[in-house]
Amino acid sequence: MISPTTPSAAITSTPRFREIAARRWDDWSAATLIWLGQHSLSYNLDACRCLHREWLASLLARGIPLRVIRRLSLDDPRESRLELERRAQEYTDRRLRRSTKEH
């Protein structure tokens, strides 16, 4: 069974998504390059870009709007995936609580 949060080709293969991912990466690439240099990690910039694109697709597939991703920096490649997942889950939980209060 495929998880509903798995990014599908319908999301990731569109020209619009490629444009969004490229713009978001442009926002982070310089900071990530500096961060990689300071931490002597085995990742290279291309690997980070690929991981960033996959994570961004995952967030969008979960229904988290791009403006929220930007505002909360949910796609910061310098953060651990665990921390980003925690912050994304907090947002999802808050949104769910808000929607149940309104009904």
C-alpha angles and dihedrals in degrees: 000000000000118000115242088231094058109111110244129214087248089069104033101042098056121105088232092059092047089053093048093047092047092051093047090048090051087057092054106030099088094046090046092051091053091045092051090051092051095048101041092222123172092238121103126209094259092054090049091050091052093048090047092052092050092048092047090051089050092052092048091047088055088058098253107148119236092239089059091046088053096043095048094036089233090161099051104141091203092065123082115259089238091058092046090049091050092051092046090050091049089054092047091048092049091049091050092049090049093051093049091050091053093055 
